[in-house]
Amino acid sequence: MLAAFWTEVTVAVARLRAAEALTLKPDYVEAHCKSGIALTALGNYRQALDAFDKALTLKPDYADAHLYRGNVLKGFGQHADALAS
């Protein structure tokens, strides 16, 4: 139980750090992707998709954003969209 708490805290801190980075540099592709990863871990899947989409708008060939976006879509049962991502 304590490990799960610390994991959640760590993920929340990672999300805050990504948000801070985006405040300083809104076009920081990696921070959008890291934000999406943290949001996914926190269960905020729609917001995570938005973060991955923003990363891909800035850098369409950013592989990590495609990968994690596809995983979220797969979780929604959108297998065709996940494969396309």
Secondary structure, DSSP 8 states (H G I E B T S, - for coil): -HHHHHHHHHHHHHHHHHHHHHHH-TT-HHHHHHHHHHHHHTT-HHHHHHHHHHHHHH-TT-HHHHHHHHHHHHHTT-HHHHHH-
